Amino acid sequence: MLSFWEKQSLIQYDIIIVGSGIVGLSTALSIKEKAPQYRVLVLERNLLPTGASTKNAGFACIGSLTEILDDLNNMSEEEVLQLVKMRLKGLRKLRTRLGDENIDYAENGSWELIRNTREDMFAAGEMDTVNAKLQPVLGAKAFELYDYKERQTEFGFSMSHLQYIVKNCFEGELNTGKMMRCLIDLCMSKGIEIKTGCEVVRIEENKNGVNVVANDSGNEMVFNAQQVGVCTNAFTRQFYPDLDIQPGRGQVLITKPIIGLKFKGIYHFDKGYYYFRRLGDRILFGGGRNLDFETERTTDFSFNQKIQNDLLDKLRTIIVPGLNPEVEDWWTGIMAFGSSKFPILMRQSERICMGVRMGGMGVAIGSGVGEKLANLIIG
C-alpha cells in the first residue's frame, strides 16, 4: 500500500532503464548527457548486476585473429568490419567517459596462442589477408606473427602445444570491478537513481506511459515512466520470448598466487573461446563453452564439471606447465548470443526500446550501444 507522497514523488519517472549492467548504466548516462532535465531510474533485480558485467575477464578487445577469420568465413566482409568498428568506437567511448587511470586500463600486450592444429595453422597463413581487410578500419596492421620457439622464455607456455604466437596491436585490459564502480558513481553524480534488489516481472505499455511492475517482497510495486529502455541482455526473453537470443554461460577461474609467472597482458586461443590474463601473481582463465554448447545455453549460474576439468587441464599443460597452479575461486557469467553477432538495438514499441544481445563483447560495445539506445529513447 503506497501513501499519497510515494505515489506523487517516488514512483514517477521520465525514463526507466531495466538492467544495471554496462549497457543499462551507459544508456542512463547518455540520456542525462543529452537531456539532463529528465528523471531517470535504473532497476536491477539483484543486489549486483546479474549477467556478465561484473563477471567478465576485463578484456578490452576487438577480436582475435582466429575469431575474426571465423567471422569472415560466416559473415560478409562488410559486416565483420562493422563489428570491429563498433568495438573500437565503444571502447573509446568507455575510456573517454571513465578515464584510463580510474579503470586501470593498460596495454601490456594482447596475444593469441596458435596451437599445432590444422585450423590454427591455416589461420596463421591467412594473417596477411586478414590484416589487409581490417586496414581500412584500423588504419594500421592488426596482427603480427612470431615463431613461438623464439619467444618461449618470454612467456613460459608449453613448447609442445604451440607453434606461433600472434600479437594483437589494438587490445588492452581493464579492471572490471573498478569499471562498474566508476559507472555507478558517475550515474549517482548525475542524479540517476539506481534501485537494486528490484526484480522487474512485467512491462506494461498503455496510452499514458509504461508501467514497470517489480517484485517487492512478494507484493507488486508499479513504477511509471514515459519511456523504458530494456538492457537485460541474456535475460530479455522473460519479457519478449520470441527474440533471437540464446544465453551463453561462461566458466571462469582464478588461481592462488603463482611463483615464477613470466607472461604479462591478455591472451586468447581457439577463436576466442578461451581467454586468460595475469592479475598480479595470479591467472584468470575462462571459457570452453564450445565443448558443450547445449548445456551452456542457460541462465543458470551453476558449474559445468566437464568444462572445469578442461580449463584445469589446459591451465596446467599449456599455460603454466610444471608450476602446479592451485585454483582459489570459480564463478560463472551469463552472456547473450544469437544468429547474428550484432546486438539487438531497436524500438520495440512506441514507448519501449531495447539494447540487448552483446555477443560476449559487452565491455567493448556496451558504451556505444548505450549511446545509440539513449538516442532511440529520447528521439
Stockholm file with secondary structure:
# STOCKHOLM 1.0

chainA/1-379         MLSFWEKQSLIQYDIIIVGSGIVGLSTALSIKEKAPQYRVLVLERNLLPTGASTKNAGFACIGSLTEILDDLNNMSEEEVLQLVKMRLKGLRKLRTRLGDENIDYAENGSWELIRNTREDMFAAGEMDTVNAKLQPVLGAKAFELYDYKERQTEFGFSMSHLQYIVKNCFEGELNTGKMMRCLIDLCMSKGIEIKTGCEVVRIEENKNGVNVVANDSGNEMVFNAQQVGVCTNAFTRQFYPDLDIQPGRGQVLITKPIIGLKFKGIYHFDKGYYYFRRLGDRILFGGGRNLDFETERTTDFSFNQKIQNDLLDKLRTIIVPGLNPEVEDWWTGIMAFGSSKFPILMRQSERICMGVRMGGMGVAIGSGVGEKLANLIIG
#=GR chainA/1-379 SS CCCHHHHHHTSEEEEEEECCSHHHHHHHHHHHHHCTTSCEEEECSSSSCCSSTTTSCCEECSCCHHHHHHHHHHSCHHHHHHHHHHHHHHHHHHHHHHCTGGGTCBCSCEEEEEESSHHHHHHHHTHHHHHHHHHHHHSSCCEEEEEGGGTHHHHCCCTTTEEEEEEETTCEECCHHHHHHHHHHHHHHTTCEEECSCCEEEEEEETTEEEEEEEETTEEEEEEEEEEEECCGGGGGGTCTTSSCEEEEEEEEEECCCTTCCCCSEEEETTTTEEEEEETTEEEEEECGGGSHHHHSSSCCCCCHHHHHHHHHHIIIIISTTSCCCEEEEEEEEEEECSSSSCEEEECSSSEEEEECCTTCHHHHHHHHHHHHHHHHHC
#=GC SS_cons         CCCHHHHHHTSEEEEEEECCSHHHHHHHHHHHHHCTTSCEEEECSSSSCCSSTTTSCCEECSCCHHHHHHHHHHSCHHHHHHHHHHHHHHHHHHHHHHCTGGGTCBCSCEEEEEESSHHHHHHHHTHHHHHHHHHHHHSSCCEEEEEGGGTHHHHCCCTTTEEEEEEETTCEECCHHHHHHHHHHHHHHTTCEEECSCCEEEEEEETTEEEEEEEETTEEEEEEEEEEEECCGGGGGGTCTTSSCEEEEEEEEEECCCTTCCCCSEEEETTTTEEEEEETTEEEEEECGGGSHHHHSSSCCCCCHHHHHHHHHHIIIIISTTSCCCEEEEEEEEEEECSSSSCEEEECSSSEEEEECCTTCHHHHHHHHHHHHHHHHHC
//
